[in-house]
């Protein structure tokens, strides 16, 4: 009998920490059901712990994997199934090219690219029907932070304009192999029908870049005081103290 092929080892440069908690897998798959029936794209399937139950529940799945060894392993294991495997960096893949319609996203995101992926989802929101995504807990706190908190920042405002993000549950290091040094949080993203309807996206991005350029400075040191005055914003505040509606006012004047 042929020896069983060894599973590819985690690669630090890809920030790989593989989920091994069966209960968490079940909860993630169940959470996908609340986001409709659009095609599902798994980001970073890794060793396939989510891939197998998702395929069983959905019948068809698209998976994007950057690691060529993991992609080859997945290709062998799921040969003959309805898995469509894309070997690529998700940051280089246009979401509209995957299914020809908006998709639901799911995945245990690598810590080192989770914020760029979140930004990509905002930019390509027209092709996102919803998502259930796992982040480092610190990033999840940024996504859902309230004004006045240190975690509140540009990502909070931009993601919040496009999606309602809910924190579903936390997972400790023991839920992964190898165990990370931090905890993780599973989030659910529900699209907002009125995304960026009250402020232009690029104006909002520009205002946030300027306002948060030097977080320890007050707004009048980062942004033209005349713009702040026209927007009715106290220039003595720091950027994290400004609620989303104030950023929208500033973006409309930018």
Secondary structure as UniProt FT lines:
FT   HELIX           12..14
FT   STRAND          18..19
FT   HELIX           22..32
FT   HELIX           33..35
FT   STRAND          40..43
FT   TURN            46..47
FT   HELIX           49..58
FT   STRAND          61..65
FT   HELIX           68..77
FT   TURN            78..80
FT   STRAND          83..87
FT   HELIX           90..92
FT   HELIX           96..99
FT   STRAND          103..108
FT   HELIX           111..113
FT   HELIX           114..123
FT   HELIX           125..127
FT   STRAND          128..136
FT   HELIX           137..144
FT   TURN            147..148
FT   TURN            150..151
FT   HELIX           154..162
FT   STRAND          163..171
FT   HELIX           173..175
FT   STRAND          176..177
FT   STRAND          184..191
FT   TURN            193..196
FT   HELIX           201..211
FT   TURN            215..216
FT   HELIX           219..221
FT   HELIX           225..230
FT   TURN            231..232
FT   TURN            235..236
FT   HELIX           239..241
FT   HELIX           244..253
//
